[in-house]
Amino acid sequence: MPTPILMPALSPTMEEGTLAKWNVKEGDAVASGDVIAEIETDKATMEVEAVDEGTVGKILIEAGTENVKVNAPIAVLLEDGESAGDIDVSSLSAGGAPAASSEPATTPEPAATQEAGIPPAVNGSAVESPATAPKQEPAPAGRVFASPLAKRIARNESLDLGAIKGSGPHGRVVKRDVEKALADGTAKAGAAAAFVPAPASVDARLYPPESYEAVKLDGMRKVIAKRLTQSFNQEVPHFPLNVDIQLTQLLAARARINAASPKEGEGAFKLSVNDFIIKASAMALKAVPEANATYTDEAILFHKHADIGVAVAIDGGLITPIVWKAEEKGLKQISSEIKDMATRARARKLKPEEYQGGTFSVSNLGMFGITSFASIVNQPHGAIMSVGAGEDRVVVRDGEMAIRTMMTVTLTCDHRVVDGAVGAQFLAAFKRFIEEPAAMLL
């Protein structure tokens, strides 16, 4: 019998996603392991592989459809001897799989269908071909019509869709338009924004509609808002601990290592202060294992390894790729992994297993000149450390004033699992490793 292809759960917390692109069309033969579609989650764009072999009998959810629920049927696979006439779409929806969305699925314009290589069909019903479809109205003033693929490329390349002239039907911006703008170096005005009408929740007496531009919330920003509100206001009792750390020895060690490293070629590398911070954090967690813990309602989990999440700013939000078993890795390997994951994070190419989990977080805003700040605990971690800029300060040494390069770090703790004394012990160990980097070799 026909086999439904379901919307996959690409992470344990995923509830819905955007079906960004189909790599197959109806009638195509697929084998197990073939990449058939791309799914956009709040953090990344993931490829979906076929788990069975057969022929694509019907595509139920078109490319570009948002809010597709996990386990909703998105297409139907036929076995040998079966035909499209054997497909009963109503039975697929009623067979335990939830509807694709609580809201009606939007049907992309023909340009999006052609761009993704998908024949026009939605939810099992035939859709008019471009030649017979009702005439589309031009885009309202202030709005930009673009295909899902064009929007994704523009977002990843920080292009302003409003500055790109569309060549699709009724001025719709399609892939070739974005690629041309990218090649010409035009429209680089910042991250692409999807402007929407004035939200109903905004009081027009305070903010007249003409006084602002509303940008639609994307999945990432919604998840960030939900999880951090849940962490700060509902579940995690936060408290911060601050300490000032001298960077003299670390900066000297970093300068010597970078000076001795190859300047080019396969073995070339350049360490940052942040690489030392990640390594020192891991070593401090091993020295104070009580800080390397997660709270659950049944037990406290004391982790065997220091898996450090490194906060990376990307368009529209924040993501924390993880350096797994950081205590076992050298500075060069840590540096290489962070650079690679940060690059792929900004392109939304990280796999869920590369940014989900972990035992501890580090957020460094020193490169922006921020001297001190306190982050919100990133559950399920028991603590997060906020790192400020290194700067020359006047300090007292041996009863006399001296100038030293100092850095302030703030440890925000989940008081359910990391008590004040444990947090203080962690910071003392971290300070020892930073102020005497050679101690990390012991």
MOCORSUL-V966370 format. One record per run of one state. SS is the DSSP state (alpha for helix, beta for strand, coil for the rest). FROM is the first residue (numbers start at 1). LEN is the number of residues. If there is no record, write none. Layout:
BEGIN
SS/FROM/LEN ; SS/FROM/LEN
END
This chain:
BEGIN
coil/1/2 ; beta/3/4 ; coil/7/9 ; beta/16/7 ; coil/23/6 ; beta/29/2 ; coil/31/4 ; beta/35/6 ; coil/41/4 ; beta/45/5 ; coil/50/4 ; beta/54/6 ; coil/60/5 ; beta/65/5 ; coil/70/3 ; beta/73/6 ; coil/79/5 ; alpha/84/3 ; coil/87/2 ; alpha/89/6 ; coil/95/15 ; alpha/110/7 ; coil/117/4 ; beta/121/2 ; coil/123/2 ; beta/125/2 ; coil/127/19 ; beta/146/1 ; coil/147/1 ; alpha/148/9 ; coil/157/4 ; alpha/161/3 ; coil/164/5 ; alpha/169/3 ; coil/172/1 ; beta/173/1 ; coil/174/1 ; alpha/175/10 ; coil/185/10 ; beta/195/2 ; coil/197/12 ; alpha/209/3 ; coil/212/2 ; beta/214/2 ; coil/216/3 ; alpha/219/17 ; coil/236/2 ; beta/238/9 ; coil/247/1 ; alpha/248/13 ; coil/261/12 ; alpha/273/15 ; coil/288/1 ; alpha/289/3 ; coil/292/1 ; beta/293/3 ; coil/296/4 ; beta/300/3 ; coil/303/5 ; beta/308/7 ; coil/315/2 ; beta/317/7 ; coil/324/2 ; alpha/326/3 ; coil/329/2 ; alpha/331/16 ; coil/347/5 ; alpha/352/4 ; coil/356/4 ; beta/360/5 ; coil/365/1 ; alpha/366/3 ; coil/369/14 ; beta/383/5 ; coil/388/3 ; beta/391/7 ; coil/398/2 ; beta/400/15 ; coil/415/5 ; alpha/420/16 ; coil/436/1 ; alpha/437/5 ; coil/442/1
END
